[in-house]
Amino acid sequence: MDALQADSKARGSLSFTIQPQKSVKKVSIPAHAQLKLHVARLLGNTTYRLRANGVDRATFTTRKKGNAKVTFGVLVGDGTQPVLDFDPRGMLISVSDTSGNDLLSAVLYGPLEPPKTTFVEQVELTPAAGAGGATATARYRTAKKGSRFLDIDAKDLPEGDYSVRIDGTSRATLSVTRKRKHTKGRLSLGSRATRKQAAALSVDPRGLRLELVGSSGMVFSGVMQAALPGGGSPPPTSVATVSLKLRIPDYETSKVAGLNIWRLDDGGSKYQQVERILIWPPRMVGNTEVVDYSFLALDSNTISGGKFVAPVQRGQSGNAVSFTLDFDRPAPSALFKISSFNTVGESPRSSTALRR
């Protein structure tokens, strides 16, 4: 997590796990989700608040040396730990003092997620017609050192090779072979290819569509986004007053983390920045492709509102993406320009201005 005070030595990290129900040696383990916060170098024996998108979710007291750990769990209900009754993915998680001053913050999930965040998410892929009793799962995990992995497991599929597609692009091949009474296949993709990882994982698969495709067509598919057990409160919404339709040439989720929107001032002499928008990777809702976005403070990466959804329209090339952003900022008709940014830097502003 990022320290928000210039002279602060405070440190923090987040860990999030969400997995469906499973059986281990004929013992059923229910679906569970858990969010953990570790903090260090805060004031000792002091009470702090944990917030999600500005909403208080828990209070905790540090130990003598300023360390503390807070655990949320869906199945935790004995009164000793807070229940995870909200979905933290995409939210700004912050630690503040009792006066409301934020000391640590981080976005869980998405392009601005800190590299030391640990994340585990597992989904059951949906079989296509004719898959019989075959099963397939996808499990995404990250490590504190920044490594990330995607494991694909399949059971009882016909023997052979299957293409693993992420967001429509073939990334690797899953080989299914017979193991005694069953056929099984396992593929592990890593942030860099090793002996254990068959191929490098060059894209964050969370929120993207996964497919297993054999010689006769697609056999499994699903979105790499597990449902929170027991549900959860969605991020707050806002009344839209302004709409801009944006077209981003050569949109690649690995390159674009967000957009800066610039408005020509009333004197017509220069462009002034009016919005910073965090863009999440596109995902499918039924048969509709959508993109999630949040608004950031102009001078930082702090999320200043909820999470919003817009339908995506792709051009003939498949990469030219346009979508309409709605935000609460009344303004007269004006000219706007756009620049994109990621962890490396910011692109030049668009050469063509948009009129709203």
Residue frames as qw, qx, qy, qz and C-alpha x, y, z in Angstrom:
[[0.000, 0.888, 0.460, 0.000, 0.00, 0.00, 0.00],
 [0.392, 0.523, -0.021, 0.756, 1.12, 3.56, -0.67],
 [0.339, -0.504, -0.431, 0.667, 1.90, 5.92, 2.22],
 [0.176, 0.814, 0.419, 0.360, -0.01, 9.18, 1.72],
 [0.303, -0.946, 0.038, 0.110, 1.94, 11.36, 4.16],
 [0.530, 0.744, -0.357, 0.195, 5.34, 12.58, 2.93],
 [0.032, -0.620, 0.680, -0.391, 7.08, 11.92, 6.24],
 [0.861, -0.220, 0.239, -0.391, 5.31, 8.65, 7.00],
 [0.040, 0.429, -0.899, -0.078, 7.16, 5.36, 7.39],
 [0.715, 0.081, 0.515, -0.467, 3.89, 3.39, 7.50],
 [0.179, 0.249, -0.852, -0.425, 3.69, 0.25, 5.41],
 [0.682, 0.124, 0.500, -0.520, 0.83, -2.06, 4.48],
 [0.127, 0.171, -0.862, -0.461, -0.13, -4.96, 2.23],
 [0.724, 0.100, 0.160, -0.664, -3.35, -6.62, 1.07],
 [0.036, -0.116, 0.977, 0.175, -4.25, -10.24, 0.45],
 [0.667, 0.170, 0.116, -0.716, -7.50, -11.42, -1.17],
 [0.048, -0.091, 0.981, 0.164, -8.67, -15.01, -1.72],
 [0.678, 0.198, 0.186, -0.683, -11.91, -16.19, -3.31],
 [0.100, 0.198, -0.946, -0.236, -12.55, -19.85, -4.14],
 [0.706, -0.142, -0.294, -0.629, -15.67, -21.92, -4.92],
 [0.815, -0.309, 0.390, -0.297, -16.83, -24.98, -3.02],
 [0.534, 0.475, -0.692, -0.098, -14.58, -28.00, -3.49],
 [0.936, -0.317, 0.041, -0.148, -14.00, -31.50, -2.15],
 [0.198, 0.654, -0.711, 0.164, -10.71, -32.74, -0.74],
 [0.164, 0.117, -0.964, 0.174, -10.53, -36.50, -0.07],
 [0.314, -0.474, -0.782, -0.256, -14.34, -36.66, -0.08],
 [0.242, -0.571, -0.485, 0.617, -14.56, -33.81, 2.47],
 [0.217, 0.782, 0.407, 0.420, -16.61, -30.84, 1.23],
 [0.349, -0.310, -0.171, 0.867, -15.01, -27.43, 1.75],
 [0.229, 0.831, 0.487, -0.143, -17.54, -24.60, 1.35],
 [0.416, 0.671, 0.135, 0.598, -16.98, -21.61, -0.91],
 [0.487, -0.708, -0.216, 0.463, -15.06, -18.91, 0.89],
 [0.384, 0.739, 0.010, 0.554, -13.57, -15.46, 0.46],
 [0.623, -0.623, -0.190, 0.433, -11.10, -13.64, 2.66],
 [0.305, 0.827, -0.072, 0.466, -9.54, -10.17, 2.69],
 [0.729, -0.471, -0.198, 0.456, -6.46, -9.57, 4.85],
 [0.169, 0.913, -0.119, 0.352, -4.74, -6.31, 5.72],
 [0.773, -0.304, -0.191, 0.523, -1.26, -6.17, 7.28],
 [0.114, 0.934, -0.050, 0.334, 0.11, -2.83, 8.48],
 [0.764, -0.250, -0.202, 0.560, 3.41, -1.86, 10.09],
 [0.399, 0.040, -0.063, 0.914, 5.19, 1.27, 11.35],
 [0.251, -0.734, -0.322, -0.543, 2.02, 3.02, 12.46],
 [0.210, -0.559, 0.457, -0.659, 1.76, 4.52, 15.94],
 [0.320, -0.023, -0.926, 0.198, 1.73, 1.86, 18.64],
 [0.075, -0.420, -0.788, 0.445, -1.40, 1.10, 20.69],
 [0.200, 0.308, -0.034, -0.929, -3.46, 3.39, 18.46],
 [0.527, 0.457, 0.691, -0.189, -6.90, 2.91, 16.89],
 [0.050, 0.288, -0.509, -0.810, -7.30, 3.23, 13.10],
 [0.685, 0.409, 0.359, -0.484, -10.09, 2.78, 10.59],
 [0.309, -0.040, 0.799, 0.514, -10.15, 0.60, 7.51],
 [0.455, 0.563, 0.183, -0.664, -12.20, 2.07, 4.67],
 [0.442, 0.182, 0.761, 0.438, -13.37, 0.86, 1.26],
 [0.134, 0.532, 0.470, 0.692, -14.19, 3.62, -1.25],
 [0.078, -0.403, 0.167, -0.897, -14.50, 6.01, 1.68],
 [0.742, -0.437, -0.208, -0.465, -16.93, 3.82, 3.67],
 [0.256, -0.531, 0.719, -0.369, -15.82, 2.68, 7.13],
 [0.804, 0.038, -0.537, -0.251, -15.64, -1.13, 7.28],
 [0.830, -0.336, -0.377, 0.236, -13.70, -1.86, 10.48],
 [0.136, -0.889, 0.338, -0.276, -11.63, -0.36, 13.28],
 [0.911, -0.043, -0.305, 0.276, -8.46, -1.91, 14.68],
 [0.368, -0.899, 0.237, -0.020, -5.81, -1.15, 17.27],
 [0.613, 0.573, -0.506, 0.200, -2.11, -1.56, 16.59],
 [0.849, -0.349, -0.264, 0.296, 0.27, -3.41, 18.86],
 [0.478, -0.756, 0.021, 0.446, 3.10, -1.74, 20.73],
 [0.432, -0.288, 0.463, 0.718, 5.38, -1.49, 17.67],
 [0.334, 0.491, -0.124, -0.795, 2.64, -0.22, 15.35],
 [0.147, 0.090, -0.895, -0.411, 1.81, -3.53, 13.67],
 [0.584, 0.170, 0.502, -0.615, -1.68, -4.98, 13.12],
 [0.045, -0.016, -0.887, -0.460, -3.60, -7.49, 11.03],
 [0.555, 0.230, 0.313, -0.736, -7.27, -7.31, 10.03],
 [0.052, 0.006, 0.940, 0.336, -9.07, -10.27, 8.44],
 [0.622, 0.190, 0.090, -0.754, -12.47, -10.17, 6.74],
 [0.042, -0.067, 0.975, 0.210, -14.14, -13.47, 5.86],
 [0.536, -0.164, -0.431, -0.707, -17.46, -14.53, 4.36],
 [0.729, -0.272, -0.624, -0.075, -17.72, -17.46, 6.77],
 [0.324, 0.017, -0.570, 0.755, -16.50, -15.50, 9.81],
 [0.374, -0.581, -0.320, -0.648, -19.42, -14.72, 12.07],
 [0.646, -0.385, -0.584, 0.307, -18.34, -15.33, 15.62],
 [0.242, -0.956, -0.161, -0.045, -17.95, -11.62, 16.42],
 [0.642, -0.552, 0.200, 0.493, -14.15, -11.71, 16.66],
 [0.321, -0.152, 0.503, 0.788, -13.50, -10.74, 13.03],
 [0.411, 0.460, 0.047, -0.786, -15.47, -8.57, 10.58],
 [0.672, 0.345, 0.655, 0.027, -17.62, -10.29, 7.95],
 [0.144, -0.190, 0.519, 0.821, -16.77, -9.65, 4.28],
 [0.358, 0.614, 0.668, -0.222, -20.20, -8.37, 3.23],
 [0.346, 0.856, -0.080, -0.376, -18.85, -6.22, 0.36],
 [0.875, 0.316, 0.166, 0.326, -16.86, -6.99, -2.77],
 [0.357, -0.775, 0.150, 0.500, -13.46, -5.24, -2.38],
 [0.609, 0.126, 0.510, 0.595, -12.34, -5.83, -5.96],
 [0.255, 0.611, 0.355, 0.661, -11.86, -2.51, -7.74],
 [0.348, -0.903, -0.237, -0.082, -12.26, -0.53, -4.52],
 [0.251, 0.650, -0.419, 0.583, -9.83, 1.90, -2.93],
 [0.769, -0.478, -0.396, 0.154, -8.83, 0.29, 0.38],
 [0.193, 0.674, -0.284, 0.655, -7.44, 2.83, 2.84],
 [0.593, -0.412, -0.538, 0.435, -6.28, 3.12, 6.45],
 [0.004, 0.714, 0.029, 0.700, -7.13, 6.36, 8.22],
 [0.190, 0.017, -0.662, 0.725, -6.75, 7.78, 11.71],
 [0.036, -0.575, -0.765, 0.287, -9.72, 8.62, 13.90],
 [0.073, 0.602, 0.069, -0.792, -9.77, 12.16, 12.47],
 [0.703, 0.613, 0.322, -0.164, -10.38, 10.78, 8.97],
 [0.148, 0.802, -0.494, -0.302, -6.91, 11.42, 7.54],
 [0.971, 0.234, -0.037, -0.014, -5.92, 8.66, 5.12],
 [0.390, -0.732, 0.535, 0.162, -2.46, 7.25, 5.87],
 [0.277, -0.204, 0.873, 0.345, -2.27, 4.22, 3.54],
 [0.687, 0.446, 0.183, -0.544, -4.20, 3.34, 0.40],
 [0.152, -0.226, 0.861, 0.430, -4.25, 0.85, -2.45],
 [0.712, 0.232, -0.156, -0.644, -6.60, -0.21, -5.23],
 [0.524, -0.135, 0.840, -0.045, -7.35, -3.92, -5.00],
 [0.605, 0.421, 0.662, 0.139, -7.67, -5.43, -8.50],
 [0.418, 0.889, 0.188, 0.003, -6.84, -3.69, -11.74],
 [0.647, 0.588, -0.127, 0.468, -3.94, -1.81, -13.33],
 [0.033, -0.756, 0.334, -0.562, -3.09, 0.24, -10.21],
 [0.895, -0.431, -0.096, -0.062, -2.92, -2.74, -7.84],
 [0.205, -0.815, 0.541, -0.017, 0.37, -2.60, -5.85],
 [0.600, 0.413, -0.680, -0.085, 2.92, -5.24, -6.90],
 [0.062, 0.242, -0.874, 0.417, 3.13, -6.73, -3.38],
 [0.693, -0.037, 0.218, -0.686, -0.60, -7.52, -3.24],
 [0.085, -0.083, 0.988, 0.095, -1.36, -11.25, -3.05],
 [0.628, 0.208, 0.005, -0.750, -4.48, -12.39, -4.87],
 [0.123, -0.021, 0.984, 0.129, -6.07, -15.83, -5.37],
 [0.604, 0.281, 0.132, -0.735, -9.21, -16.32, -7.45],
 [0.164, -0.051, 0.959, 0.227, -10.66, -19.57, -8.79],
 [0.612, 0.266, 0.027, -0.744, -13.58, -20.13, -11.16],
 [0.584, 0.141, 0.798, 0.047, -15.35, -23.16, -12.59],
 [0.139, 0.255, -0.517, -0.805, -15.49, -22.94, -16.38],
 [0.693, 0.288, 0.337, -0.569, -18.83, -23.63, -18.08],
 [0.436, -0.041, 0.830, 0.346, -18.96, -26.70, -20.38],
 [0.391, 0.257, -0.387, -0.795, -20.28, -26.43, -23.90],
 [0.876, 0.107, 0.138, -0.449, -22.98, -28.76, -25.17],
 [0.902, 0.318, -0.292, 0.002, -21.59, -32.26, -25.58],
 [0.109, 0.660, -0.642, 0.375, -18.88, -31.94, -22.93],
 [0.741, -0.184, -0.645, 0.004, -20.50, -34.75, -20.93],
 [0.673, -0.703, -0.213, 0.093, -19.27, -35.01, -17.36],
 [0.635, 0.259, -0.155, 0.711, -15.99, -33.18, -18.02],
 [0.330, -0.901, -0.205, 0.192, -14.91, -30.39, -15.67],
 [0.576, 0.395, -0.059, 0.713, -12.45, -27.51, -15.94],
 [0.376, -0.860, -0.226, 0.260, -11.23, -24.86, -13.51],
 [0.466, 0.619, -0.108, 0.623, -9.06, -21.74, -13.79],
 [0.596, -0.712, -0.220, 0.300, -7.07, -20.39, -10.85],
 [0.368, 0.742, -0.122, 0.547, -5.24, -17.05, -10.85],
 [0.680, -0.660, -0.158, 0.277, -2.74, -16.21, -8.11],
 [0.321, 0.815, -0.247, 0.415, -0.10, -13.62, -7.41],
 [0.763, -0.278, -0.339, 0.475, 2.87, -13.55, -5.04],
 [0.296, -0.883, -0.114, 0.345, 4.30, -10.72, -2.93],
 [0.444, -0.392, 0.409, 0.694, 7.31, -10.40, -5.23],
 [0.347, 0.545, -0.184, -0.741, 5.05, -9.53, -8.15],
 [0.020, 0.102, -0.927, -0.361, 4.94, -12.95, -9.83],
 [0.660, 0.175, 0.225, -0.695, 1.56, -14.06, -11.20],
 [0.092, -0.104, 0.970, 0.200, 0.26, -17.43, -12.35],
 [0.712, 0.135, -0.029, -0.689, -2.75, -18.89, -14.14],
 [0.198, -0.150, 0.969, 0.001, -3.45, -22.61, -13.68],
 [0.696, 0.138, -0.237, -0.663, -5.92, -24.43, -15.94],
 [0.260, -0.143, 0.946, -0.132, -7.11, -27.92, -14.90],
 [0.690, 0.140, -0.281, -0.652, -9.37, -30.18, -16.97],
 [0.337, -0.151, 0.911, -0.183, -10.73, -33.64, -16.24],
 [0.530, 0.324, 0.776, -0.108, -12.55, -36.26, -18.36],
 [0.454, 0.708, -0.163, -0.516, -12.12, -34.47, -21.67],
 [0.935, 0.335, 0.067, 0.093, -11.21, -36.57, -24.73],
 [0.674, -0.384, 0.261, 0.575, -7.44, -37.01, -25.06],
 [0.519, 0.622, 0.289, 0.510, -5.74, -34.43, -27.23],
 [0.346, -0.086, -0.108, 0.928, -4.51, -30.83, -27.35],
 [0.018, -0.846, -0.533, -0.023, -6.71, -27.83, -26.53],
 [0.301, 0.457, -0.010, 0.837, -6.01, -24.18, -27.24],
 [0.303, -0.626, -0.505, 0.511, -6.25, -21.89, -24.20],
 [0.191, 0.593, 0.282, 0.729, -7.70, -18.55, -25.29],
 [0.259, -0.543, -0.430, 0.673, -7.66, -15.43, -23.15],
 [0.196, 0.697, 0.107, -0.681, -9.85, -12.61, -24.42],
 [0.744, 0.622, 0.102, -0.224, -10.06, -14.32, -27.81],
 [0.350, 0.749, -0.562, -0.013, -6.30, -14.78, -28.27],
 [0.965, -0.069, -0.241, 0.078, -4.66, -18.20, -28.12],
 [0.210, -0.861, 0.419, -0.198, -2.02, -18.10, -25.37],
 [0.187, -0.439, 0.875, -0.079, -0.97, -21.74, -24.84],
 [0.688, 0.046, -0.614, -0.384, -1.89, -25.39, -25.40],
 [0.600, -0.341, 0.568, -0.449, -3.38, -27.72, -22.78],
 [0.458, 0.228, -0.831, -0.219, -2.60, -31.41, -23.34],
 [0.760, -0.236, 0.302, -0.525, -5.10, -33.94, -21.97],
 [0.413, 0.307, -0.855, -0.059, -3.84, -37.49, -21.43],
 [0.812, -0.349, -0.384, -0.268, -5.17, -40.61, -19.70],
 [0.024, -0.460, 0.709, -0.534, -4.35, -41.06, -16.02],
 [0.153, 0.077, 0.941, -0.293, -5.70, -44.48, -14.98],
 [0.218, 0.543, 0.807, -0.079, -9.53, -44.21, -14.97],
 [0.166, 0.900, 0.274, -0.294, -9.69, -40.56, -16.03],
 [0.568, 0.480, 0.123, 0.657, -8.20, -38.19, -18.55],
 [0.347, -0.836, -0.180, 0.386, -6.54, -35.14, -17.08],
 [0.540, 0.527, 0.069, 0.653, -4.74, -32.06, -18.25],
 [0.378, -0.829, -0.182, 0.370, -3.01, -29.24, -16.40],
 [0.511, 0.562, 0.068, 0.647, -1.41, -26.07, -17.73],
 [0.426, -0.750, -0.207, 0.462, 0.41, -23.46, -15.67],
 [0.421, 0.710, 0.091, 0.557, 1.22, -20.04, -17.12],
 [0.553, -0.574, -0.232, 0.558, 3.60, -17.78, -15.21],
 [0.063, 0.958, -0.015, -0.280, 4.75, -14.18, -15.36],
 [0.211, 0.689, -0.645, -0.255, 7.87, -15.72, -16.89],
 [0.928, 0.136, -0.291, -0.191, 8.25, -19.16, -18.44],
 [0.267, -0.583, 0.749, -0.169, 10.12, -21.71, -16.29],
 [0.152, 0.114, -0.975, -0.113, 10.31, -25.47, -16.12],
 [0.142, 0.357, 0.833, -0.398, 7.04, -25.49, -14.19],
 [0.372, 0.666, 0.228, -0.605, 5.35, -22.82, -16.34],
 [0.679, 0.312, 0.579, 0.325, 4.76, -23.96, -19.91],
 [0.330, 0.587, 0.295, 0.678, 4.45, -20.41, -21.23],
 [0.175, -0.061, -0.298, 0.936, 4.68, -16.84, -20.03],
 [0.005, 0.751, 0.651, -0.108, 1.52, -15.09, -18.80],
 [0.319, 0.126, 0.156, 0.926, 1.66, -11.80, -20.67],
 [0.295, -0.448, -0.259, -0.803, -1.78, -10.48, -19.72],
 [0.232, -0.034, 0.692, -0.683, -3.77, -10.11, -16.49],
 [0.187, -0.231, -0.865, -0.404, -6.66, -12.54, -17.08],
 [0.017, 0.413, 0.709, -0.571, -8.96, -11.19, -14.35],
 [0.359, 0.590, 0.240, -0.682, -12.24, -10.07, -15.83],
 [0.312, 0.444, -0.600, -0.588, -11.35, -11.54, -19.23],
 [0.912, 0.126, 0.054, -0.387, -13.02, -14.43, -21.03],
 [0.248, -0.438, 0.856, 0.119, -11.24, -17.81, -20.95],
 [0.860, 0.285, -0.060, -0.418, -11.91, -20.57, -23.49],
 [0.464, -0.297, 0.813, 0.187, -10.71, -24.12, -24.09],
 [0.675, 0.536, -0.135, -0.488, -10.96, -24.97, -27.78],
 [0.639, -0.173, 0.730, 0.169, -10.40, -28.46, -29.22],
 [0.158, -0.075, 0.742, 0.647, -10.41, -29.82, -32.75],
 [0.006, -0.530, -0.804, -0.269, -14.22, -29.88, -32.80],
 [0.119, -0.739, -0.217, -0.627, -14.67, -26.41, -31.32],
 [0.140, -0.512, 0.459, -0.713, -15.02, -24.74, -27.93],
 [0.598, -0.238, -0.765, 0.025, -15.53, -27.14, -25.01],
 [0.437, -0.618, -0.483, 0.440, -15.29, -24.79, -21.98],
 [0.197, 0.560, 0.067, 0.802, -15.60, -21.05, -21.42],
 [0.452, -0.752, -0.442, 0.184, -16.06, -18.53, -18.63],
 [0.104, 0.868, -0.131, 0.467, -15.02, -15.14, -17.29],
 [0.614, 0.025, -0.547, 0.568, -12.08, -15.05, -14.87],
 [0.186, -0.371, 0.253, -0.874, -14.10, -13.36, -12.16],
 [0.311, -0.253, -0.902, 0.162, -15.48, -15.44, -9.29],
 [0.405, -0.674, -0.293, -0.544, -18.73, -14.52, -7.57],
 [0.051, -0.402, 0.622, -0.669, -18.34, -13.47, -3.96],
 [0.361, -0.292, -0.884, 0.048, -19.90, -16.19, -1.74],
 [0.172, -0.598, -0.619, 0.478, -22.96, -14.80, -0.03],
 [0.220, 0.867, 0.338, 0.295, -23.09, -11.78, -2.37],
 [0.473, -0.291, -0.115, 0.824, -21.85, -8.35, -1.34],
 [0.145, 0.862, 0.280, -0.397, -22.70, -4.71, -1.66],
 [0.634, 0.501, 0.253, 0.532, -21.82, -3.23, -5.09],
 [0.335, -0.126, -0.075, 0.931, -19.87, 0.05, -5.26],
 [0.190, 0.677, 0.422, -0.573, -22.07, 3.16, -5.10],
 [0.431, 0.493, 0.528, 0.540, -23.41, 4.68, -8.30],
 [0.103, -0.426, -0.096, 0.894, -23.84, 8.30, -9.32],
 [0.466, 0.755, 0.397, -0.236, -26.25, 10.39, -11.35],
 [0.557, 0.078, 0.419, 0.713, -24.80, 11.02, -14.81],
 [0.166, 0.849, 0.220, -0.451, -24.92, 14.54, -16.17],
 [0.220, 0.756, -0.454, -0.417, -22.24, 14.50, -18.87],
 [0.909, 0.123, 0.391, 0.073, -21.54, 11.91, -21.58],
 [0.134, 0.735, -0.540, -0.388, -18.45, 11.56, -23.76],
 [0.966, 0.214, 0.142, -0.029, -18.06, 8.89, -26.40],
 [0.213, -0.759, 0.568, 0.237, -14.38, 7.96, -26.54],
 [0.928, 0.363, -0.085, 0.001, -12.57, 6.00, -29.20],
 [0.450, -0.712, 0.515, 0.160, -9.21, 4.56, -28.18],
 [0.727, 0.541, -0.398, -0.141, -7.12, 3.34, -31.17],
 [0.613, 0.311, -0.685, 0.241, -5.11, 0.16, -30.60],
 [0.581, -0.585, 0.270, -0.498, -6.59, -0.38, -27.15],
 [0.692, 0.117, -0.690, 0.179, -4.52, -2.97, -25.28],
 [0.662, -0.713, -0.162, -0.167, -5.26, -3.72, -21.62],
 [0.820, -0.238, -0.097, 0.512, -1.57, -4.27, -20.96],
 [0.429, 0.271, 0.075, 0.859, -0.75, -0.76, -22.19],
 [0.192, -0.527, -0.116, -0.819, -3.60, 1.52, -21.10],
 [0.265, -0.251, -0.780, 0.508, -4.37, 1.91, -17.40],
 [0.026, 0.727, 0.532, -0.434, -6.48, 5.02, -17.66],
 [0.329, 0.628, 0.374, 0.598, -7.40, 8.24, -19.43],
 [0.172, -0.435, -0.231, 0.853, -6.88, 11.93, -18.78],
 [0.244, 0.732, 0.568, 0.286, -9.58, 14.22, -20.18],
 [0.280, -0.250, -0.018, 0.927, -8.70, 17.81, -21.05],
 [0.202, 0.809, 0.552, -0.012, -11.21, 20.62, -21.73],
 [0.351, 0.395, 0.138, 0.838, -10.52, 23.77, -23.73],
 [0.152, -0.429, -0.486, 0.746, -10.96, 26.72, -21.36],
 [0.254, 0.803, 0.497, -0.210, -13.61, 29.36, -21.96],
 [0.016, 0.823, -0.224, -0.521, -11.04, 31.73, -23.44],
 [0.867, 0.496, 0.051, -0.022, -10.06, 29.14, -26.05],
 [0.150, 0.852, -0.498, 0.058, -6.36, 29.49, -25.26],
 [0.134, 0.408, -0.889, 0.157, -5.37, 26.24, -23.52],
 [0.750, -0.231, -0.562, -0.262, -6.62, 22.84, -22.42],
 [0.297, -0.492, 0.587, -0.570, -7.12, 22.16, -18.71],
 [0.308, -0.016, -0.951, 0.026, -7.34, 18.71, -17.16],
 [0.556, -0.294, 0.053, -0.776, -10.85, 18.00, -15.87],
 [0.924, -0.201, 0.129, -0.300, -10.86, 14.23, -15.24],
 [0.092, 0.457, -0.884, -0.024, -8.59, 11.25, -14.57],
 [0.877, -0.005, 0.019, -0.480, -10.29, 7.92, -15.28],
 [0.304, -0.368, 0.879, 0.006, -9.08, 4.45, -14.33],
 [0.751, 0.255, -0.331, -0.511, -9.98, 1.84, -16.98],
 [0.643, -0.248, 0.716, -0.113, -10.31, -1.87, -16.15],
 [0.060, -0.147, 0.865, 0.475, -9.91, -4.63, -18.76],
 [0.611, 0.010, -0.280, -0.740, -13.04, -5.32, -20.84],
 [0.231, -0.019, 0.945, -0.232, -15.24, -8.22, -19.70],
 [0.314, -0.213, -0.718, -0.584, -18.36, -10.01, -20.90],
 [0.380, 0.111, 0.600, -0.695, -21.78, -9.69, -19.29],
 [0.735, 0.427, 0.467, -0.242, -23.82, -12.29, -21.12],
 [0.698, 0.422, 0.382, 0.434, -23.26, -11.49, -24.79],
 [0.121, 0.969, 0.051, 0.208, -22.31, -7.85, -24.16],
 [0.677, 0.089, -0.244, 0.688, -18.73, -6.64, -23.82],
 [0.250, -0.945, -0.154, -0.147, -18.38, -3.96, -21.16],
 [0.519, 0.322, -0.385, 0.692, -15.60, -1.94, -19.55],
 [0.498, -0.748, -0.384, 0.212, -15.48, -0.86, -15.91],
 [0.380, 0.493, -0.121, 0.773, -14.13, 2.58, -15.01],
 [0.455, -0.725, -0.395, 0.333, -13.64, 4.76, -11.94],
 [0.196, 0.895, -0.019, 0.401, -12.75, 8.43, -11.49],
 [0.714, -0.165, -0.294, 0.614, -9.48, 9.41, -9.84],
 [0.217, -0.888, -0.096, 0.393, -8.49, 12.56, -8.01],
 [0.531, 0.837, -0.083, 0.101, -6.65, 14.91, -10.38],
 [0.043, 0.821, -0.530, 0.208, -3.48, 14.99, -8.27],
 [0.337, -0.376, 0.843, -0.185, -3.24, 11.33, -7.24],
 [0.359, 0.017, -0.868, -0.342, -4.37, 7.76, -7.92],
 [0.198, 0.156, 0.751, -0.610, -7.07, 7.97, -5.24],
 [0.070, -0.428, -0.793, -0.427, -10.48, 6.82, -6.46],
 [0.115, 0.010, 0.249, -0.962, -12.96, 9.64, -5.90],
 [0.672, 0.051, -0.001, -0.738, -16.17, 7.76, -6.69],
 [0.824, -0.020, 0.521, -0.220, -17.72, 4.39, -7.35],
 [0.289, -0.170, 0.819, 0.466, -17.19, 1.88, -10.14],
 [0.575, 0.504, 0.096, -0.638, -19.17, 2.35, -13.35],
 [0.567, 0.076, 0.776, 0.266, -19.86, 0.15, -16.38],
 [0.407, 0.615, -0.150, -0.659, -20.11, 1.08, -20.06],
 [0.875, 0.300, 0.379, 0.028, -20.83, -1.14, -23.10],
 [0.308, -0.512, 0.535, 0.597, -17.95, -1.47, -25.56],
 [0.738, 0.635, 0.141, -0.181, -18.13, -1.12, -29.33],
 [0.570, -0.365, 0.542, 0.499, -15.26, -2.58, -31.36],
 [0.402, 0.660, -0.304, -0.556, -14.26, -1.55, -34.87],
 [0.902, 0.345, -0.188, -0.176, -13.62, -3.95, -37.72],
 [0.432, 0.552, -0.658, 0.274, -10.00, -4.45, -36.63],
 [0.767, -0.378, -0.512, 0.078, -11.14, -5.57, -33.18],
 [0.548, -0.160, -0.350, 0.743, -8.75, -3.18, -31.41],
 [0.038, -0.297, -0.059, -0.952, -10.45, 0.16, -32.07],
 [0.263, -0.478, -0.799, 0.254, -12.67, 0.48, -28.99],
 [0.130, -0.379, -0.021, -0.916, -15.26, 3.13, -28.24],
 [0.345, -0.509, -0.769, 0.174, -17.50, 3.51, -25.23],
 [0.149, -0.742, -0.157, -0.635, -19.54, 6.25, -23.57],
 [0.400, -0.114, -0.612, 0.672, -18.42, 7.60, -20.20],
 [0.296, -0.780, -0.354, -0.424, -21.00, 9.24, -17.96],
 [0.499, -0.149, -0.489, 0.700, -19.88, 11.48, -15.12],
 [0.197, -0.856, -0.462, 0.127, -21.32, 14.09, -12.79],
 [0.370, -0.345, 0.083, 0.859, -19.77, 17.30, -14.11],
 [0.347, 0.829, 0.432, -0.071, -22.25, 19.81, -15.60],
 [0.318, -0.435, 0.305, 0.785, -20.56, 21.98, -18.21],
 [0.526, 0.685, 0.016, -0.504, -21.46, 23.91, -21.37],
 [0.892, 0.417, 0.117, 0.130, -20.61, 22.49, -24.77],
 [0.194, -0.847, 0.449, 0.206, -16.84, 22.45, -25.16],
 [0.722, 0.499, -0.479, -0.012, -13.89, 20.78, -26.90],
 [0.764, -0.523, 0.373, -0.062, -12.14, 17.88, -25.18],
 [0.547, 0.546, -0.635, -0.008, -8.89, 16.00, -25.80],
 [0.931, -0.338, 0.066, -0.120, -7.74, 12.71, -24.35],
 [0.277, 0.613, -0.728, 0.129, -4.42, 11.23, -23.26],
 [0.926, -0.229, -0.284, -0.101, -3.83, 7.74, -21.92],
 [0.084, -0.713, 0.618, -0.320, -1.54, 6.72, -19.08],
 [0.921, -0.155, -0.357, 0.005, -0.10, 3.62, -17.45],
 [0.732, -0.624, 0.021, 0.273, 2.65, 2.81, -14.93],
 [0.687, 0.102, 0.192, 0.694, 5.33, 3.89, -17.45],
 [0.128, -0.225, 0.040, 0.965, 4.05, 7.34, -18.35],
 [0.401, 0.646, 0.429, -0.488, 1.50, 9.35, -20.29],
 [0.524, 0.370, 0.562, 0.523, 0.82, 9.54, -24.02],
 [0.039, -0.024, 0.136, 0.990, 0.53, 12.83, -25.92],
 [0.437, 0.414, 0.452, -0.658, -2.93, 14.34, -26.07],
 [0.568, 0.449, 0.665, 0.183, -5.11, 13.28, -28.99],
 [0.226, -0.056, 0.338, 0.912, -4.59, 15.39, -32.09],
 [0.231, -0.421, -0.560, -0.675, -8.35, 15.58, -32.74],
 [0.185, -0.045, 0.526, -0.829, -10.65, 17.30, -30.27],
 [0.129, -0.440, -0.879, -0.130, -14.07, 15.92, -29.34],
 [0.233, -0.254, 0.046, -0.938, -17.04, 18.24, -28.94],
 [0.059, -0.340, -0.891, 0.294, -19.63, 17.49, -26.33]]
